[in-house]
Amino acid sequence: MLRISKLALGAMLTAGIASPAIVTPVEAAISQANPSAFVETLASDGLTVLRSGSEAQRRSQFRSLLGQHFAVDTIGDQLLGRWRNQITPAQYSAYRRALPGFILGTYADRLSSYSRANVEVINARQQGSSYLVQTRITNPGSRPVSAIWYLTRSGSRYQVYNMRVANINLTLNQRQDFDAYIQRRGFDQLVAFMEARGA
C-alpha cells in the first residue's frame, strides 16, 4: 500500500510529522519569524530528537515536540480526496483519530538512518496563501536531494501541510495509496488497518 521512498519518508519524519500534543518548552524554540526560519528550526529540532534517547523516547518526543507544526487535519482531508464526501461523520471521526498514529507507527522505526542528515534552506517564496520553502537534504552516503515544504499560516503560526521530496509529492502519493486500498477493501478496512499500524 505504501509506496513513498525511504528518502522521502526520512525527510518527512525528520521534520517530525506527529499528532497534536501539548506544547513542551523545546517546542517554543521553533521560530515563527518567517517561513525559512520556521523550517530551519523545525528540521533542526527534529534532528536533535533523532540523535538522542531510545526509540520509545524518540516516538514520544516527536508526538510532544512537533505535533503542533503540521496541519494534520488538512493533510488528512487531502489524503481522502474524493472519498471525503462519501463517508459518514462517524467514519470521518474514526479516520481522523487513526491518522496521526498511523503516520508515526508506519515510519518512526525507519528514522535512525537519518540521524546524521542535514537540512539546508535554499530559498522561500509566497504563492497565494501558501509559503514554499526549498531545502537541500544531505545524508552521509546518499546523494543530496531537494525538498519543498508547503506551509500555511494559522493565526500567528506556520504549519506544514505538504512536502515534495525528490520530485515526489507526498500527499498525492499517499492519497493514491489510500484510494487504491479503499477501492479494494472499503473505507472501514482502511481505518482498521491504520488503527492497527498505529497501535
Phi and psi in degrees as a GROMACS rama.xvg file:
@    title "Ramachandran Plot"
@    xaxis  label "Phi"
@    yaxis  label "Psi"
@TYPE xy
-99.8889  120.562  LEU-2
-117.638  4.83293  ARG-3
-66.7802  135.571  ILE-4
-65.2025  155.998  SER-5
-59.0922  -39.0552  LYS-6
-64.6711  -42.2333  LEU-7
-64.0074  -41.125  ALA-8
-62.8578  -42.8334  LEU-9
-63.0294  -40.4827  GLY-10
-63.7648  -43.9967  ALA-11
-62.6622  -44.654  MET-12
-84.7314  -24.2957  LEU-13
-57.0263  -37.0193  THR-14
-72.6252  -23.4737  ALA-15
100.613  44.0826  GLY-16
-59.4398  128.388  ILE-17
-159.495  178.129  ALA-18
-85.1364  157.53  SER-19
-57.361  140.806  PRO-20
-152.392  174.815  ALA-21
-67.7957  139.772  ILE-22
-70.2443  130.672  VAL-23
-101.525  166.205  THR-24
-57.4859  -35.191  PRO-25
-66.7177  -34.353  VAL-26
-58.7819  -32.4736  GLU-27
-63.3389  -16.5878  ALA-28
-76.7647  -12.6597  ALA-29
-69.5806  118.965  ILE-30
-74.6807  137.654  SER-31
-111.938  16.4261  GLN-32
-64.1796  -41.3022  ALA-33
-164.389  167.59  ASN-34
-57.8371  -40.805  PRO-35
-63.7425  -45.8163  SER-36
-64.7172  -37.4679  ALA-37
-60.0589  -51.5386  PHE-38
-64.9967  -41.6219  VAL-39
-60.8866  -46.3295  GLU-40
-75.9722  -32.8366  THR-41
-63.9513  -46.5064  LEU-42
-64.7304  -41.0635  ALA-43
-61.7933  -44.4722  SER-44
-68.0362  -36.1656  ASP-45
-61.278  -42.4233  GLY-46
-66.2985  -35.854  LEU-47
-61.0505  -41.2519  THR-48
-62.2477  -42.4978  VAL-49
-61.5179  -28.4376  LEU-50
-93.1504  7.27008  ARG-51
-141.237  152.211  SER-52
75.9975  179.362  GLY-53
-84.3793  173.903  SER-54
-60.0293  -43.096  GLU-55
-63.2914  -40.3768  ALA-56
-65.9943  -38.8413  GLN-57
-63.5188  -42.8202  ARG-58
-59.672  -45.7292  ARG-59
-62.5497  -41.3137  SER-60
-65.683  -39.5597  GLN-61
-62.5288  -37.7756  PHE-62
-66.4556  -49.0545  ARG-63
-82.4033  -27.5639  SER-64
-82.7666  -45.534  LEU-65
-119.156  4.09375  LEU-66
-58.395  -31.763  GLY-67
-77.466  -9.13948  GLN-68
-100.395  5.30564  HIS-69
-122.165  137.808  PHE-70
-80.8199  75.3045  ALA-71
-59.4856  -42.0886  VAL-72
-65.3088  -41.5035  ASP-73
-64.2313  -43.7859  THR-74
-59.507  -44.5479  ILE-75
-60.4966  -41.9038  GLY-76
-65.8013  -38.0962  ASP-77
-64.1777  -38.0726  GLN-78
-67.9312  -29.6562  LEU-79
-72.1096  -32.014  LEU-80
55.434  -129.471  GLY-81
-66.7042  -17.4176  ARG-82
-77.502  -14.9034  TRP-83
-56.1825  -39.3931  ARG-84
-92.1735  7.16421  ASN-85
-114.306  2.46633  GLN-86
-112.812  161.08  ILE-87
-81.4883  161.424  THR-88
-55.7368  -37.3824  PRO-89
-65.6543  -41.3053  ALA-90
-64.8981  -40.4214  GLN-91
-64.0682  -42.3269  TYR-92
-62.7981  -41.6489  SER-93
-64.4116  -39.6831  ALA-94
-63.7452  -46.267  TYR-95
-63.1053  -36.7216  ARG-96
-67.2256  -35.4588  ARG-97
-81.3387  -24.3115  ALA-98
-60.9618  -51.7261  LEU-99
-59.9139  -43.2258  PRO-100
-64.8571  -35.6982  GLY-101
-61.9319  -46.5509  PHE-102
-60.2757  -49.4581  ILE-103
-67.0521  -43.436  LEU-104
-66.3046  -31.2046  GLY-105
-74.8575  -40.1598  THR-106
-112.269  -15.698  TYR-107
-60.4133  -35.6032  ALA-108
-71.425  -10.3769  ASP-109
-97.6817  8.75698  ARG-110
-82.7697  -23.7787  LEU-111
-58.6149  -31.6843  SER-112
-73.1384  -4.96203  SER-113
-107.636  11.2526  TYR-114
-66.7617  -21.3798  SER-115
-103.727  9.79764  ARG-116
-71.4464  161.198  ALA-117
-132.195  137.078  ASN-118
-117.133  118.691  VAL-119
-115.28  126.351  GLU-120
-76.1061  127.919  VAL-121
-98.4357  -49.4954  ILE-122
-161.454  170.166  ASN-123
-146.62  145.918  ALA-124
-150.931  156.361  ARG-125
-95.5765  138.148  GLN-126
-133.299  99.0852  GLN-127
64.6845  -126.592  GLY-128
-91.499  2.07388  SER-129
-103.597  161.253  SER-130
-123.906  129.802  TYR-131
-111.326  121.347  LEU-132
-115.893  118.16  VAL-133
-93.4924  131.922  GLN-134
-128.738  162.186  THR-135
-115.383  124.227  ARG-136
-105.42  122.664  ILE-137
-119.327  136.157  THR-138
-134.738  127.723  ASN-139
-50.0281  130.355  PRO-140
89.8879  -4.38222  GLY-141
-127.567  156.44  SER-142
-74.4001  144.023  ARG-143
-60.9222  146.553  PRO-144
-131.382  156.295  VAL-145
-92.3442  139.664  SER-146
-133.645  128.959  ALA-147
-108.53  125.555  ILE-148
-99.4035  127.809  TRP-149
-100.59  117.976  TYR-150
-114.267  148.91  LEU-151
-121.583  159.994  THR-152
-106.127  119.77  ARG-153
-115.09  101.07  SER-154
65.5571  -120.401  GLY-155
-99.7222  9.67773  SER-156
-120.608  143.476  ARG-157
-86.5763  149.097  TYR-158
-139.847  144.796  GLN-159
-85.4629  130.731  VAL-160
-120.594  -5.99748  TYR-161
-168.391  161.344  ASN-162
-141.78  147.601  MET-163
-120.245  113.894  ARG-164
-119.584  124.162  VAL-165
51.008  43.1212  ALA-166
66.9058  14.0766  ASN-167
-101.497  118.26  ILE-168
-79.8192  108.055  ASN-169
-63.0114  -40.6029  LEU-170
-66.394  -47.8005  THR-171
-61.4261  -41.9238  LEU-172
-61.5653  -46.8103  ASN-173
-70.458  -34.8097  GLN-174
-62.0527  -39.5565  ARG-175
-63.9687  -37.843  GLN-176
-65.8756  -45.9501  ASP-177
-61.2135  -43.6154  PHE-178
-59.7466  -45.467  ASP-179
-64.2152  -39.7297  ALA-180
-64.6936  -44.6898  TYR-181
-63.1472  -41.2197  ILE-182
-63.3885  -34.8426  GLN-183
-79.4331  -41.0774  ARG-184
-126.289  -10.7575  ARG-185
97.8721  159.157  GLY-186
-67.0271  -42.2497  PHE-187
-62.5968  -35.4557  ASP-188
-68.9968  -33.8641  GLN-189
-61.3294  -47.3823  LEU-190
-62.5778  -41.2075  VAL-191
-62.0525  -40.5454  ALA-192
-62.5581  -44.0889  PHE-193
-64.0398  -41.387  MET-194
-63.9842  -41.2087  GLU-195
-66.2319  -39.8737  ALA-196
-67.518  -31.3007  ARG-197
-89.6437  -2.97081  GLY-198
